[in-house]
Amino acid sequence: MASNASEVIKKFQRGKNDTGSSEVQIASLTKRIGDLTEHLKSHRKDEHSRYGLLMMVSQRRRLLKYFKRVNLDRYTSLIQELGIRGQ
């Protein structure tokens, strides 16, 4: 996975100025979820960050559900590229 937010956006954007498509949002949330998960491994009692993580996971789940309904082919390739959800 890319190392920062701008690289994630560049990797998954569909056009030059695309920063809000479902692919970009899902990839960005996946990056943030991974970073926050690493943070929580060393800061186990950080309940505020844990709550934020749960909110991000919920948002990503809703976006994935929508994206699967709208475009199944791109959904399948996206989850494979991000390495989320086993098939």
N, C-alpha and C positions, 0 to 999 in steps of 0.2 A: 504494500500500500504506500501511497505517496507520503512525504514527510510533513507537509504543512497544508493549510487550507487552500491556498492559491493553486498548489499543484493538484490537489484533489479536484478542484473546480475545472482546471484546464484539462485534466484527464477525462472527465465525464461530461463536459458540456457538449451540447449538440450544435451550437453555433458560436460565433465570435463573442457575442455579448450575453450568452446564456449563463445565468447564475442561479436561476430559480426553478429549473425543470425538476421533475421527480427524480431523475437519475442523479443530478447534482445534489439535491437535498438528501437523498438516501445515502450517497457516498460520504457526504460531509458529516451526517449524523453517525455513520459507522466509524469514521475517523475519531470523532469526539467521544463516542462510546468506548472505543479502544483505549484512548488516552486516559479517560476517567477511570476505567477499569484498572489500569496500571497504577494510577494514583491511589485507588482504594485498597490495593494490595499492601501498600506500605502505610496507609493511614486508615486502619480498620474502623476507627470510631468516628469517622467523618460522616455523620448522618445527613447533613445538608447536601453534600455531594452525592451521597447514595440516593437521596430523593430526586436530585437532578438527573441522575443516571436513569432511574426508573421512568421519569418523564420523557427522556430522549428515546428510550427503548420503545415506549408506547407510541410516540410520534412516528418513529421509523416503521413500526408495525402497521400503523394506519396508512402511511405512504406506500408501503409494499403491497398492502391489500388493494389499494386503489390502482397502483401501477400494474398489478397482476390482472386486474379486471380490464384495464384499458389496452395494454399491449403485452400479451403473454410472451412473445418471442424476446423482446428486449428485456422483460422481467427476468426470464430464465438466464440470459447472458449476463445480466447485471449481478444476480446473486452468485453466479459462478465466479465472476471476476472479483467480487468483494469477498468471497469465501464465507458467506453467511447461509444458513439453512442447508442442511444436507438433503440430497435427493435420492 
